[in-house]
Amino acid sequence: MKIFDCILAMKALGEENRLRIVHMLLKKQCSVNELAETLDITQYNVSKHLRVLREAGLIEQEKSGQQRLYSLAPAFTAHLAEKKNVLDLGCCQFDFAKMPR
């Protein structure tokens, strides 16, 4: 059974800042402000990247007071845990353990 759509996942992970966002979310849940500050990109651009990652099913958001917190989607986290930090899309793989941070 295919968990992730290959095209959507490749589109989402084929951009450097989105990969950097995923690396941050591997460690902990983050807000847009926190991501923007750490990655040194605008909040507007972070929000655009988060939308692409969310549409690919790789992240989810939850509301906490006035802000939204982002984390990896449970299916994505489970897949990475099962595959030792490798996202296997069938056509290609993303090895999060070997990627630069």
C-alpha positions in Angstrom: 0.0 0.0 0.0 1.3 3.4 -1.0 1.2 5.9 1.9 2.5 9.0 0.2 1.8 10.3 -3.3 5.2 10.2 -5.0 4.7 13.4 -7.1 3.4 15.5 -4.1 6.2 14.2 -1.8 8.9 14.9 -4.4 7.5 18.4 -5.1 7.5 19.1 -1.3 10.9 17.7 -0.6 12.6 18.9 -3.8 13.1 22.4 -2.4 15.9 23.2 0.1 13.9 25.3 2.6 11.2 22.6 2.8 13.9 20.0 3.6 15.3 22.3 6.2 11.8 22.7 7.7 11.3 18.9 7.8 14.7 18.6 9.6 13.6 21.0 12.2 10.3 19.2 12.7 12.1 15.9 13.1 13.4 17.4 16.4 10.4 19.2 17.7 7.1 20.9 17.0 7.6 24.5 15.8 5.7 27.7 15.1 5.9 29.7 11.9 7.9 32.4 13.8 10.4 29.9 15.1 10.9 28.3 11.7 11.3 31.7 10.0 13.8 33.0 12.6 15.9 29.8 12.7 16.0 29.4 8.9 16.4 33.1 8.2 13.4 33.3 5.8 10.3 35.4 6.0 7.2 34.2 7.8 5.3 34.5 4.5 7.7 32.1 2.7 7.6 29.7 5.6 3.8 29.6 5.4 4.0 28.9 1.7 6.4 26.0 2.3 4.3 24.6 5.1 1.3 24.6 2.8 3.1 22.5 0.3 4.3 20.1 3.0 0.8 19.8 4.4 -0.7 19.1 1.0 1.8 16.3 0.6 0.6 14.8 3.9 4.1 15.2 5.5 3.1 17.7 8.2 0.1 18.7 10.3 -0.8 21.7 12.3 -2.5 22.3 15.6 -3.8 25.5 17.1 -2.2 26.5 20.4 -3.8 29.8 21.6 -3.1 32.4 18.9 -0.4 30.5 17.1 -0.3 27.3 15.0 2.3 24.7 15.8 3.6 22.4 13.1 4.8 18.8 13.4 5.4 15.8 11.2 2.3 13.9 10.3 1.9 10.7 12.3 2.0 8.5 9.2 5.2 10.2 8.1 6.8 9.8 11.5 5.8 6.1 11.7 7.2 5.5 8.2 10.5 7.1 9.1 10.7 5.1 12.3 10.0 1.9 10.5 12.4 2.6 7.7 15.3 4.1 9.8 14.8 7.7 8.7 14.3 6.9 5.0 11.2 8.0 3.1 10.7 5.3 0.5 8.4 6.4 -2.2 8.9 3.4 -4.4 10.4 5.5 -7.3 13.0 7.1 -5.1 14.2 7.5 -1.5 15.0 10.4 0.8 17.4 9.5 3.6 17.0 12.0 6.3 19.8 10.5 8.4 22.4 11.4 5.6 21.0 14.8 4.4 22.9 18.0 5.4 21.0 20.0 8.0 
